[in-house]
Amino acid sequence: MEKMEPECKFLVIDIPEKVEPARWPGCSIYRVPKKLREVKKQAYTPKLVSIGPFHHRPKEFRDMEMQKLRYLKGFCSRTRRTPEDLATIIGKKKGDIVRYYSETFERIKDEHFIKMILLDAIFIIELFLRSSEPEKDHEMDYILSKPWLTIGVRQDLLLLENQLPFFVLKELYEKSFRDYSHSENRGEAEQKKPVTKSFLELAFFYFRLKDKKRLKEMSDPGKDVLHFTDLLRTCYCPDSKNGKWLESKDFNPENVNYGVETFLKRSSAYPYSATMLEDAGVVFEAFPKRSSSAPKKGKIAEGRSAESGCVDQKEEDIRSLLDIRFQKAAGCCALNCSCFLNCLPCLKHTRLKDKQPILTLPILEVNDTTECVFRNLMALEQCHYPSETYICNYVLLLDHLINTEKDVDLLVETGVICNLLGSNAAVAKLINRLGIEILESKSYYHGLSEQLNAHYESSWNRHMASLKSVYFRDFWRGTATAVGIIVLFVTVGNFLRPFILHAYSKRR
């Protein structure tokens, strides 16, 4: 009997003629990948104010939605524009705005989408303008009159999923103040001078960014900012991108047991821990130098808030957070006398300091917002800058430098970390968890790590560092060592003296 073949049924798939791409070329505002969100969902979710379509829930953020309407009224009064005029500006850019997001919003009607973008954009612009005004004008403001609310809103405006395209804010700001003129019959709400700052300058001021050199660079045509998360990342990136990248040529993403992190660790892409490097003689130094009022051991200095920072940096002292430098030792400390620096503080201003192995790191302030900011910056790099993961490299570098609370103790004591969390153990736990689910195909700090590891793996360096630690750790121990050496020479001299005199008398 012949075997009956099953009846074939053809499945008809209707493929539309125009299929939208999975991601538009200009896309830069993303949903955080699920694997990152599952590590800590709260770090990517706004708590006080929603911006953009991803978290648009008017009922949940009712208070801030009312504040957006108040700011819209104040902005229209300030610029003498009507909401319809402002909505027209947004409407003309609606297509470009949608392409900035990693999702489409077909369920949102055009008029609702334009209204949402308009309220959010005016809220940000008016908030920036009011923040730039004298503090005495903040007393009646719902947000700026409350420090906890001010800090919370600023944190929400840095979340990756809580962004508006920067070009929309910039264009709305510039067109709103175009043809602005004085009038003698203006009401009390309009008695303010026209703004002279660019929107980028307002953003720098609001987010407490002080690098004027970077501001000038970003103001040049052709160097547009994508959004606020991208703005902060750009300010953190190294000034000179001359780091030695390690390319992961053997990386196979399909092999679970041979991931990128395993490859980098085996290839010495990251250094030993801070305490281990110190045992090999590496000196940790903060840049700029910590002020005398800066807190130690996790305590906040009197009269200094968590937002004010640990140091007041001068303009010439500003350096990118990721600009880490290592100065190799010039010869042996026993021969160049750099061992005496610890026991004779007066020698620290001499050239002996240049002969020590010094790792200089810009000061990292760790507070309640640090984890949230870094997680969103890393999420942006994972989605948009997979080949330039500067922030991810920096965080994983810290993760390797900090293994235990003792490593944090060392970095806090040397001023590299300003701990506003209150516990050094909490800082160690925070840093060690930041790198979870973060993958990278190369390391910007590969060259730096190679130098640090080569220094540590030299047995001579470890022996000399042990000698320095045991006999020249501080002034009194160094003094005792020096006295002991003198006594030893005197004792040996007294012991050999009779023999020398006897031999000398025989010759005569």
MORA-V860649 format. One record per pair of residues at least 12 apart in sequence whose ideal C-beta (glycine too) atoms are under 10 Angstrom apart, sorted by the first residue. I is the first residue (numbers start at 1). J is the second residue. If there is no record, write none. Layout:
# MORA-V860649
i = (I;I)
j = (J;J)
This chain:
# MORA-V860649
i = (20;20;21;22;23;23;23;23;23;24;24;24;24;24;24;24;25;26;26;26;26;26;26;26;27;27;27;27;27;27;27;27;27;28;28;28;28;28;28;28;28;28;28;28;28;28;28;28;28;28;29;29;29;29;29;29;29;29;29;29;29;29;29;29;29;29;29;29;29;29;29;29;30;30;30;30;30;30;30;30;30;30;30;30;30;30;31;31;31;31;31;31;31;31;31;32;32;32;32;32;32;32;32;32;32;32;32;32;33;33;33;33;34;35;35;35;35;35;36;36;36;36;36;36;36;36;36;36;37;37;37;37;38;38;39;39;39;39;39;39;40;40;40;40;40;40;42;42;42;43;43;43;43;43;43;43;43;43;43;43;44;44;44;44;44;44;44;44;45;45;45;45;45;46;46;46;46;46;46;46;46;46;46;46;47;47;47;47;47;47;47;48;48;48;48;48;48;48;48;48;48;48;48;48;48;49;49;49;49;49;49;49;49;49;49;49;49;49;49;49;49;49;50;50;50;50;50;50;50;50;50;51;51;51;51;51;51;51;51;51;51;51;51;51;51;51;51;51;51;51;52;52;52;52;52;52;52;52;52;52;52;52;52;52;52;53;53;53;53;53;53;53;53;53;53;53;53;53;53;53;54;54;54;54;54;54;54;54;54;55;55;55;55;56;56;56;56;56;56;56;58;58;61;63;63;64;64;64;64;64;64;65;65;66;67;67;67;67;67;67;67;67;67;68;68;68;68;68;68;68;68;68;68;69;69;69;70;70;70;70;71;71;71;71;71;71;71;71;71;71;71;71;72;72;72;72;72;72;72;73;73;73;74;74;74;74;74;74;74;75;75;75;75;75;75;75;75;75;75;75;76;76;76;76;77;77;77;77;77;77;78;78;78;78;78;78;78;78;78;78;78;78;78;79;79;79;79;79;79;79;79;79;79;79;79;79;79;80;80;80;80;80;80;80;81;81;81;81;81;81;81;83;83;83;83;85;85;86;86;86;86;86;86;86;86;87;87;87;87;87;88;88;88;89;89;89;89;89;89;89;89;89;90;90;90;90;90;90;90;90;90;90;90;90;91;91;91;91;91;91;92;92;93;93;93;93;93;93;93;94;94;94;94;94;96;96;96;97;97;97;97;97;97;97;97;98;98;98;99;100;100;100;100;100;100;100;100;101;101;101;101;102;102;102;116;117;117;117;117;118;118;120;120;120;120;120;121;121;121;121;121;121;121;121;122;122;122;122;123;123;123;123;124;124;124;124;124;124;124;124;124;124;124;124;125;125;125;125;125;125;125;125;125;126;127;127;127;127;127;127;127;127;127;128;128;128;128;128;128;128;128;128;128;128;128;128;129;129;129;129;129;129;129;129;130;130;130;131;131;131;131;131;131;131;131;132;132;132;132;132;132;133;137;138;147;147;147;150;150;151;151;151;151;151;151;152;154;154;154;154;154;154;155;155;155;155;155;156;157;157;157;157;157;157;158;158;158;158;158;158;158;158;158;158;158;159;159;159;159;159;159;159;160;160;160;160;160;160;160;160;160;160;160;160;160;161;161;161;162;162;162;162;163;163;163;163;163;163;163;164;164;165;165;165;165;166;166;166;166;166;166;166;166;166;166;167;167;167;167;168;169;169;169;169;169;169;169;170;170;170;170;170;170;171;172;173;173;173;173;173;173;174;174;176;177;177;177;177;180;180;180;181;182;198;198;199;200;200;200;200;200;200;201;201;203;203;203;203;203;203;204;204;204;204;206;207;207;207;207;208;208;208;209;209;209;209;209;209;210;210;210;210;210;210;210;211;211;211;211;211;211;211;211;211;212;212;213;213;213;214;214;214;214;214;214;214;214;215;217;217;218;218;218;226;226;227;228;229;229;229;229;229;229;230;230;230;230;232;232;232;232;232;233;233;233;233;233;233;233;233;233;233;233;233;234;234;235;235;235;236;236;236;236;236;236;236;236;236;236;236;237;237;237;237;237;237;237;237;237;237;238;238;238;238;238;238;238;238;238;239;239;239;239;239;240;240;241;241;241;242;242;243;243;243;243;243;243;243;243;243;243;243;244;244;244;244;244;244;244;244;244;244;245;245;245;245;245;245;245;245;245;245;245;245;246;246;246;246;246;246;246;246;246;246;246;246;246;246;246;246;247;247;247;247;247;248;248;248;248;248;248;248;248;248;248;249;249;249;250;250;251;251;251;251;251;251;253;253;259;260;260;260;260;260;260;261;261;261;261;261;263;263;263;263;264;264;264;264;264;264;264;264;264;264;265;265;267;267;267;267;268;268;268;268;268;268;268;268;269;269;269;269;269;269;269;269;269;269;269;269;269;269;269;270;270;270;270;270;270;270;270;270;270;270;270;270;270;271;271;271;271;271;271;271;271;271;271;271;271;271;271;272;272;272;272;272;272;272;272;272;273;273;273;273;273;273;273;273;273;273;274;274;274;274;274;274;274;274;274;274;274;274;274;274;274;274;274;275;275;275;275;275;275;275;275;275;275;276;276;276;276;276;276;277;277;277;277;277;277;277;277;277;277;277;278;278;278;278;278;278;278;278;279;279;279;279;279;279;280;280;280;280;280;280;280;280;280;280;280;280;280;280;280;281;281;281;281;281;281;281;281;281;281;281;281;281;281;281;281;281;281;281;282;282;282;282;282;282;282;282;282;282;282;282;283;283;283;283;283;283;283;283;283;283;283;283;284;284;284;284;284;284;284;284;284;284;284;284;285;285;285;285;285;285;285;285;285;285;285;286;286;286;286;286;286;286;286;286;286;286;286;286;287;287;287;287;287;287;287;287;287;287;287;287;287;287;288;288;288;288;288;288;288;288;288;288;288;289;289;289;289;290;290;290;290;290;290;290;291;291;291;291;291;291;293;293;293;294;294;294;294;294;294;294;295;295;295;295;295;295;296;296;296;296;296;296;296;297;297;297;297;297;297;297;297;298;298;298;298;298;298;298;298;298;298;298;298;298;298;298;299;299;299;299;300;300;300;300;300;300;301;301;304;305;305;306;306;306;306;306;306;306;307;307;307;307;307;308;308;309;309;309;309;309;310;310;310;310;310;310;310;310;310;310;311;311;311;311;313;313;317;317;318;319;319;319;319;320;320;320;321;321;321;321;321;321;321;321;322;322;322;322;322;322;322;322;322;323;323;323;324;324;324;324;324;324;324;324;324;324;324;324;325;325;325;325;325;325;326;326;326;326;326;326;326;326;326;326;326;326;326;327;327;327;327;327;327;327;327;327;328;328;328;328;328;328;328;328;329;329;329;329;329;329;329;329;329;330;330;330;330;330;330;331;332;332;332;332;333;333;333;333;333;333;333;333;333;333;334;334;334;334;334;335;335;336;336;336;336;336;337;337;337;338;338;338;338;338;338;338;338;338;338;338;339;339;339;339;339;339;339;339;339;339;339;339;340;340;340;340;340;340;341;341;341;341;341;341;342;342;342;342;342;342;342;342;343;343;343;343;343;343;343;343;343;343;343;343;343;344;344;344;344;344;345;345;356;357;357;357;357;357;357;359;359;359;359;359;359;359;360;361;361;361;361;361;361;361;361;361;362;363;363;363;363;363;364;364;364;364;364;364;364;364;364;365;365;365;365;366;366;366;366;366;366;366;366;366;366;366;366;366;367;367;367;367;368;368;369;370;370;370;370;370;370;371;371;371;371;371;373;374;374;374;374;374;374;374;374;374;375;375;375;375;375;375;376;377;377;377;377;377;378;378;378;378;378;378;378;378;378;378;378;379;379;379;381;381;381;381;382;382;382;382;386;386;386;386;387;387;387;388;388;389;389;389;389;389;389;389;390;390;391;391;391;392;392;392;392;392;392;392;393;393;393;393;393;393;393;394;394;394;395;395;395;395;395;396;396;396;396;396;396;396;397;397;397;397;397;397;398;398;398;398;398;398;398;398;398;399;399;399;399;399;399;399;399;400;400;400;400;400;400;401;401;401;402;402;402;402;402;402;402;402;403;403;403;404;404;404;404;405;405;405;405;405;405;405;406;406;407;407;407;407;408;408;408;408;408;408;408;408;408;409;409;409;409;410;411;411;411;411;412;412;417;467;471;471)
j = (99;104;99;102;99;101;102;103;383;96;98;99;100;101;102;104;99;96;99;100;101;165;167;226;98;99;100;101;102;103;226;383;384;99;100;101;102;160;163;165;166;225;226;227;229;230;380;383;384;385;52;53;54;97;99;100;101;102;103;160;161;162;163;164;165;226;227;229;230;380;383;384;54;100;101;102;103;160;161;163;229;379;380;382;383;384;44;54;101;102;103;160;161;379;383;44;45;54;159;160;161;375;376;378;379;380;382;383;379;382;383;437;437;382;436;437;438;439;160;375;376;378;379;382;383;436;437;438;161;375;379;437;436;437;375;433;434;436;437;438;371;372;375;433;434;436;371;372;375;155;159;160;371;372;373;374;375;376;379;434;159;160;161;162;372;375;376;379;156;159;161;162;372;60;61;64;152;153;155;156;157;159;161;162;61;152;153;155;156;159;372;61;63;64;67;143;148;149;151;152;153;154;155;156;157;61;63;64;65;67;68;120;123;124;127;143;149;152;153;156;157;162;64;65;68;116;120;156;159;161;162;64;68;116;117;119;120;121;123;124;153;156;157;159;161;162;163;164;227;228;97;100;101;105;116;117;120;121;159;161;162;163;164;165;227;97;98;101;103;104;105;107;108;112;113;116;117;120;161;164;101;102;103;105;159;160;161;162;163;156;159;161;162;105;108;112;113;116;117;120;116;119;156;142;149;123;142;143;149;153;156;119;123;142;119;123;126;127;141;142;143;149;153;116;118;119;120;121;122;123;124;126;127;119;122;123;123;126;141;142;119;122;123;124;125;126;127;129;130;141;142;143;86;118;119;121;122;123;126;122;126;189;122;126;129;130;141;189;190;121;122;123;125;126;127;129;130;172;173;176;122;126;176;189;186;187;188;189;190;192;125;126;129;130;176;177;180;189;190;191;192;194;195;122;125;126;129;173;175;176;177;178;179;180;190;194;195;176;179;180;181;183;186;190;122;172;175;176;177;178;180;115;118;119;122;175;176;114;118;119;121;122;172;175;176;111;114;115;117;118;114;118;175;114;118;121;168;171;172;174;175;176;113;114;115;116;117;118;119;121;122;168;171;172;110;111;113;114;117;118;114;171;114;117;165;167;168;171;172;110;113;114;117;168;165;167;168;113;114;117;121;164;165;167;168;113;117;165;165;163;164;165;166;167;168;226;227;161;163;164;165;161;383;384;164;164;165;168;172;168;172;162;163;164;168;169;164;165;168;169;171;172;173;176;169;172;173;176;143;153;157;164;153;157;164;168;169;172;173;199;202;203;206;228;169;170;172;173;176;177;195;199;202;141;141;143;144;150;153;154;157;202;206;157;169;173;195;197;199;201;202;203;204;205;206;207;173;177;192;195;197;199;202;206;143;144;206;143;144;150;154;202;205;206;207;195;197;201;202;205;206;192;192;150;305;306;307;206;307;305;306;307;367;368;369;369;206;207;208;228;307;369;368;369;372;373;376;372;203;206;207;227;228;229;207;227;228;229;231;232;369;372;373;376;377;228;229;372;373;375;376;379;227;228;229;230;375;376;377;378;379;380;382;383;384;229;376;379;227;228;229;376;226;227;228;229;230;376;380;227;228;224;225;226;227;199;200;203;224;225;226;227;228;230;231;224;225;226;227;227;199;200;202;203;225;227;228;198;199;200;203;224;225;199;199;195;197;198;199;200;202;198;199;195;194;195;196;199;193;194;195;194;194;215;219;225;215;218;219;224;225;231;215;219;215;218;225;228;231;232;218;219;231;235;228;228;231;232;235;307;308;309;231;232;234;235;236;318;235;312;313;314;315;317;318;234;235;236;239;313;315;318;319;320;315;318;239;315;318;231;234;235;236;237;239;318;320;235;234;239;231;234;235;380;384;380;376;373;376;377;379;380;384;377;380;384;385;373;376;377;380;391;322;373;376;377;378;380;381;384;385;388;390;391;320;390;318;320;321;320;321;322;323;362;373;374;377;390;391;394;320;321;322;323;385;388;390;391;394;444;319;320;321;322;323;324;390;394;444;318;319;320;322;323;320;323;388;390;444;444;447;322;323;324;390;393;443;444;445;446;447;448;442;443;444;445;446;447;448;449;450;451;269;387;388;389;393;441;442;443;444;445;446;447;263;264;267;268;269;393;440;441;442;443;444;445;446;447;449;450;387;441;442;443;446;260;263;264;267;269;439;440;441;442;443;263;441;442;263;267;263;264;439;440;441;442;439;441;439;438;439;440;441;442;443;396;435;438;439;440;440;441;442;443;393;396;400;439;440;441;442;443;446;449;396;400;443;446;449;450;443;446;449;450;452;453;454;457;393;396;397;400;440;442;443;444;445;446;447;448;449;450;453;393;396;397;398;399;400;401;443;445;446;448;449;452;453;326;359;397;400;401;445;448;449;450;451;452;453;455;456;400;401;403;449;452;453;455;456;457;399;400;401;402;403;404;406;407;410;456;359;361;398;400;401;402;403;404;406;407;408;409;410;411;414;416;417;401;402;403;404;406;407;408;409;410;411;401;403;407;452;456;462;326;357;359;401;407;410;452;453;455;456;465;359;406;407;410;414;456;465;469;456;461;462;465;466;469;357;452;453;455;456;457;458;459;460;461;462;463;464;465;466;329;333;338;339;356;357;455;456;458;460;461;462;463;464;465;466;467;468;469;326;327;329;356;357;358;359;452;455;456;461;465;327;329;338;341;342;353;356;357;358;359;360;414;358;359;360;361;401;410;411;413;414;415;416;417;325;327;353;356;358;359;360;361;414;415;416;310;311;360;361;362;363;364;411;414;415;416;417;418;311;313;317;318;319;323;324;325;360;361;362;363;415;416;311;312;313;314;316;317;318;319;362;363;415;311;317;363;415;310;311;363;414;415;416;418;304;310;311;312;313;415;310;311;312;309;310;311;312;363;415;418;310;412;418;419;420;422;310;409;412;413;415;418;419;408;409;412;413;419;422;423;424;366;408;409;412;417;418;419;420;421;422;423;424;425;426;427;412;419;420;422;367;418;419;420;421;422;418;420;420;367;420;365;366;367;368;369;420;421;365;367;368;369;420;365;420;363;365;367;418;420;363;364;365;366;367;415;417;418;419;420;363;365;415;418;362;363;362;363;362;360;361;362;363;362;390;394;361;362;363;364;365;390;391;394;361;362;390;391;393;394;397;444;445;360;361;362;359;360;361;362;394;397;398;401;416;444;445;448;358;359;360;361;362;448;357;358;359;360;361;445;447;448;449;450;451;452;455;353;354;355;356;357;358;359;360;451;355;356;357;358;451;452;454;455;354;355;356;357;358;455;458;461;464;351;352;354;355;356;357;355;355;460;461;464;352;355;356;357;461;464;465;467;468;472;463;464;467;468;472;355;464;351;352;354;355;356;350;352;355;350;351;352;353;354;355;356;357;464;468;472;352;356;464;465;467;468;469;471;472;473;478;481;352;468;472;478;481;482;353;355;356;468;472;478;468;469;472;473;474;475;477;478;468;471;472;473;474;475;476;477;478;479;480;481;482;472;475;478;479;482;474;475;468;451;452;455;456;461;465;401;414;416;448;451;452;455;416;394;397;398;401;411;414;415;416;417;416;411;415;416;417;418;394;398;411;416;417;418;419;427;431;417;418;419;420;408;411;412;417;418;419;420;421;424;426;427;430;431;418;419;420;421;420;421;420;420;421;427;430;431;434;421;430;431;433;434;391;391;392;394;395;398;430;431;434;435;391;395;433;434;436;438;391;390;391;392;394;395;391;392;393;394;395;396;434;435;437;438;440;391;392;438;393;395;438;440;437;438;439;440;439;440;441;442;440;441;442;442;444;438;439;440;441;442;443;444;444;445;434;438;444;434;435;438;439;440;443;444;438;440;442;443;444;445;446;434;444;445;431;434;435;438;440;431;434;435;438;440;443;445;435;443;444;445;448;449;411;416;417;427;430;431;432;434;435;428;431;432;433;434;435;436;438;431;432;435;445;449;452;416;431;452;417;424;427;428;429;430;431;432;428;431;432;424;425;428;432;423;424;425;426;427;428;429;424;428;424;427;428;431;423;424;425;426;427;428;429;430;431;424;425;427;428;424;424;427;428;431;424;427;431;481;484;485)
